[in-house]
Amino acid sequence: MSNITIRKLRIDDADNLVKYGDNLKIWNNMRDYFPNPYKLEDAIGFIEKVSTEQNNYPFAISKEDQLIGIAGYYIQGDIYKHSAEIGYWVGEPFWGKGYTTQAVKATIDHAFNQNDVKRLYASVFEFNKASGRVLEKLGFNFEGKGIKSVFKSGEYLDELRYSMLNPKYFPEG
Ligand SMILES: CC(C)(COP(=O)(O)OP(=O)(O)OC[C@H]1O[C@@H](n2cnc3c(N)ncnc32)[C@H](O)[C@@H]1OP(=O)(O)O)[C@@H](O)C(=O)NCCC(=O)NCCS
């Protein structure tokens, strides 16, 4: 088993954010706040912004202390304040090795145990089979489909919603 961990972002992660994040195959599966091209100033701005945001828990997915991707969660507000949205990406050279699954598992543990989040959810473009598979492997439940809810690259896309309840609060799942 490899040594994948999650850790706080550092400003010296910016170079690897550019190295791995500047990739249309990643951008294609992300919301439009994720830039393409992904420049050094984008990376530095991202690290500075998310590191200070309340309710945002972004982590470097780290292999031998080097950033290879991002996993994190954002605790919602108002009547959704017990739910958090989880998100992630990993650099293309590292796909298919189980690294995201390990990193997202650690992120779930953090949300449920450090922040007492009651429900995690994730939104996946319908064509993104690898991401859906990561969530299913980890025990997320498929909730439903937002039909044509996404407008990305000039196209309307369906989005799949997955969720997982904190077993401490919802032992019945
Ligand atoms: C989605 C992504 C995070 C997956 O990362 P990863 O490190 O390759 O994931 P893992 O190796 O942990 O698991 C991937 C699983 O998907 C499966 N998979 C990959 N491509 C697939 C496909 N086209 N159809 C079905 N399953 C697929 C793999 O076989 C693996 O499942 P397995 O362990 O049962 O064999 C990565 O591809 C990525 O960063 N993509 C771009 C950004 C993105 O999509 N982020 C998520 C937005 S919701």
The ligand as a Gaussian input file, in Angstrom:
#p B3LYP/6-31G(d) Opt

LIG

0 1
 C      -11.868000      10.933000     -10.793000
 C      -10.448000      10.820000     -10.250000
 C      -10.344000      11.690000      -9.006000
 C      -10.178000       9.342000      -9.921000
 O       -8.888000       9.268000      -9.348000
 P       -8.093000       7.881000      -9.205000
 O       -6.939000       8.137000      -8.279000
 O       -7.822000       7.324000     -10.546000
 O       -9.184000       6.966000      -8.453000
 P       -8.956000       5.511000      -7.830000
 O       -7.770000       4.868000      -8.496000
 O       -8.953000       5.632000      -6.361000
 O      -10.305000       4.757000      -8.272000
 C      -10.797000       4.873000      -9.592000
 C      -11.804000       3.778000      -9.845000
 O      -12.541000       4.108000     -11.026000
 C      -12.420000       3.065000     -11.961000
 N      -12.514000       3.640000     -13.292000
 C      -11.638000       4.446000     -13.916000
 N      -12.098000       4.773000     -15.127000
 C      -13.317000       4.179000     -15.256000
 C      -14.306000       4.138000     -16.285000
 N      -14.130000       4.801000     -17.434000
 N      -15.433000       3.419000     -16.068000
 C      -15.632000       2.769000     -14.898000
 N      -14.718000       2.767000     -13.886000
 C      -13.580000       3.471000     -14.070000
 C      -11.072000       2.447000     -11.657000
 O      -10.991000       1.136000     -12.216000
 C      -11.140000       2.442000     -10.123000
 O      -12.028000       1.456000      -9.623000
 P      -11.493000       0.009000      -9.089000
 O      -10.579000       0.292000      -7.922000
 O      -12.734000      -0.705000      -8.716000
 O      -10.744000      -0.626000     -10.228000
 C       -9.393000      11.306000     -11.274000
 O       -9.596000      10.608000     -12.475000
 C       -9.478000      12.780000     -11.551000
 O       -8.848000      13.583000     -10.866000
 N      -10.244000      13.154000     -12.583000
 C      -10.406000      14.563000     -12.973000
 C      -11.058000      15.413000     -11.884000
 C      -12.334000      14.793000     -11.339000
 O      -13.049000      14.101000     -12.043000
 N      -12.617000      15.086000     -10.067000
 C      -13.860000      14.624000      -9.455000
 C      -14.973000      15.560000      -9.788000
 S      -16.536000      14.912000      -9.168000

